[in-house]
Amino acid sequence: MTAKSLPSCALADVVRPGDIAAIVGAGGKTTTMFALAKALAKRGLRVVTTKSTNIHRPSMGRSPKLVVVPHERWPLELPPLLAEHPVVTVVTAAPTPRRFDGIPPDLAPDLLRASSADVLIVEADGARRRLLKAPAVHEPAMPAGATLVIPVACLAAVGRQLAERHVHRPELAAEILGVDLQTPLTIDHVLRLLLDSRAGRKAAPPTARLWPVVTAVDRVSAGQRSEARYALSSHPSVTGWIEAKSDWTYIAHRRVPRTRSATPKLS
């Protein structure tokens, strides 16, 4: 399956006005959040970005406008800021020089409403800069009212070992995959973590649209890309998916339901 044979759309088409989008997983969450916010701003939409976990300052350095505003002041301070800046990153406190506090997950609808934003994008997971992750019991910090869930996985993990230096919480990933630690990761392993209800789809509201993101798609072979596209386009919970190259150029594809005569999965 080639990219040319797939129905594509603009990155901004993934999101609808009024959405609360939750980005989870590993291997490009923050970059994807700001790329999506930028694409929406170009459409004339006002976007708030934030996290529902603690935020390290360097990861927020790409924000066009970063503000520290406690919850009770959102209605007063955020609408004027969004009138001037189409993308605003909101944190609630700065307890240390290297850390911000994000928002409590249950306050996501309040933030969207109080800010008068068109879209709220919440980075709802942490992965310590690993390529993949499996969530612990308390993860992800799924925002209340999420209407769009965007799980992320990096295909650069293919061929690497299932180990802490590549995978956040590798012991949990091994349990989900049914393999041993140090096992070389295949494209199937990566896709299973991305789409499993115990991993990439964990805590996703049943009514939320699911748009997985696979990053570093140019780091795997054409056959592996085809296998990834087949898995994503065949999954019944997937609305569409997004591919990102190593240079962080994005292309989005809408899923087309398959018929019984569809081409069998590549091995």
N, C-alpha and C positions, 0 to 999 in steps of 0.2 A: 504494500500500500504506500503510494507516494503522496507527498504533500500536495502536489498539483491535483490529485484526484479527490481531495477532501474539500468540502465547503468551508471556506474561511470567512472570518469577520474581523473587524477592528477590535483592538484590545478594549476600547471604551464600550463596545457593544456588549461586553460580558456583564456590565453593571447597569442597573436601572435606577432612576431617581427614587429616593426613599429607601434604598437598600442599606442594610447593616451587613457589611461584608467581613467575614472572619477568615484570616489567613493563618494556617497551621502547618506543621511539618518542619522541614529543614531543607537547607540548600538554596536559599534565595528568597526568603520571606520578605525581608526589609526592602530589598531592591525591587521586588515585585510590587510591594505596597506603593512605593513612590512612583514607579513607572505607571501603575494604574491610576494613581491620583493625577499625575501629569496629563495622561491621556484624557481623563474626564474634564480637567480644567480647560483643555483645548476645545472641548465641546461646549464650554460656557457653564459648566456645573461648579458648584462650590463644594469643596471636599474637606472633611476633617479626618485626619489620621491620628491614631493613638495605639497604645498597647494595653492589654488587660493583664500584663505582668510587669515586673520591673524593667526599666529601660537603661541600657548603658549609653552614655553620652555619644561615643563615637558612632554608634549605629544610627543615631538620629541626626548626624551631621549633614545628611543630604536633604533635610527638610527645608522647603522654601521659607517657612515661618514657624518657629518653635516657641510656644508660650507655656508658662506655668500659671495655671488658673485653677483654684480650688472649685469644687463642685458648686458651691453656693453662689459663685460669681459667674458661672457660665452664661446665664441669660443677659447679664450686663455687658460682659467683655467680649464674648465671641461673635455676636452678629456684626458689630462694627469692624472687627478684624477681618471677617470673611468678606465684607463688602469691599475691602481694600486688597486682600490677599486671597486668591481662589483656593489655595491649599494651605491649611493651618494644621500643625501637629500640636495636640493638646496633651499636656501632662498635668498632674495635680499637685506635685511637690518635688523638691530637689533636696533630699535629705543628706546627700554627700556630693562632693565635687564631681564624681564620676557616675552618679546614678540618679535617675528620675523615677518617680512613682507614676505608673499608668493609672488607668481607671478601674474601679471595681467592675467586673463583668455585668452585674445587674444594672449598672447605670448607663449602659450603652444607649437604650432608647431615650433617656433623659438628655444625653449629650447631643444626639441627633436633633432632638426637638429644640433644646435650649439654644443651640448654636445657629439654628436656621440653615444648616447645611443641607445640600441635596443628597449627599451620600456620606456615610461614615464607614471608614475602613479600619479594622482593628486587627493588629498583629496579636494573635491569641495564644502564642506558644513560644517556647524557648528551646534552643537546640545546641547552644555553645559552639556555634559555627561549624557544626558537623554537616555531612552531606545527607544523612538520613536520620530519622528518629522513630522510636516507639514511645508512646506516651505512658507516663506513670498513672497511678490511680487518680491523682488530683489534676491531671492534664487532659485536654487543653483547658485554658480559661475561656471557654466559649461565651461570647457576649450574649446577653439576653436579646431575644428578638432577631437573631441572625437570620437573614433571608438568603444569603449567599455564602457558601463555604468553599474556600480555596486551599486545598491541601497541596503542599509543595514537596517535591523530591528531586534530587540531583542525580542525573544519569552518569556523572563522573564516578559514582560509587561502583559501577559495574566493573568487575574484575578485582576489586579491592576486598580485603578481608572484613568479615563481620567482627569488628573490634572497636574499642572505645575511640580510637583516633579518627575513625570514619563515621561511626554511628553513635548517636546519643542514646543511652540506655540499651546497649547491645544485647544484654541478657534478656530483656523484654522482647526485642526484635527476634532473637533466636527462638523464643517460645512461640511467638506468633507464626514464624516461618517453619517451625519444626525441624530446625537444623542446629548444628553445634556452633559455638563460638569459634572464630577464626575461619569459618567456611568462606570460600570465595563467593562474592555476591554476583548473581546473574541478573539479567534484565527482568526475569520473572520475579525474583526476590524484591527488587526495587518496586515494581508495579504492585505486588501484593501488599507491601507496606503502605503504598500510596492510597490504595483502594479498600483496604481491610477496615471493617467496622470497629476493630480494636486499635487501629492506628490512624491512618489519614482521615477516615470517616467517623472517628470516635466523637460522640457528643453532637454530631451534626443534627439539627432539627429535621424531622422527616419531611417538612414542607420546603426546606431550603434548597435552592439550586446548587448543584455541585459542579465546580469548574476546576479540576486538578491542573497543576502546573508541573511540567517536567522541564528541568533546566539542564544546561550543557548537553543539548541534544546532538550537537556536532562532535561530541566526545565518544560516541558509539557508532557502530557500523550501520550501513543502510538497512541491513536485515534486522538489526536490533531496533532501529527506529520504526520499521514496519511492524514489528511485533508489538511495540509499545502503542502504536496507533491503533492496531487491531484491538488490543485489550481495552483501551480507553473508549473507542467507538462502539464496542460491544457491551460495555457495562451498563446495566439498566438504570443505575442511579446517576450516571453522568449526563449532565446537560450538554457539556462541551468541554474542551480542554485547551490549555495554552502551552505552547512550546517556546523555550528561550534558548538561544545560542549562547556560547561562552562570552560573546560581546554584549549580551543582554539586549539583543533585539528579539522582539516578541511577535508571535503570530498565534491567533486564536482560531480554533476549529469547532464548528457545531457538530454534535453527534447526530448522525442519521440512523434511525432504527434499522436493524438488519433483518433481512428476510431469510428464510430457511435455505435459500440457494446461495447464501453468502460464501465467499472464499474461505476455506478452512484456515485455522490458525497456523502461522508459520512455526516450525520447530527450530 
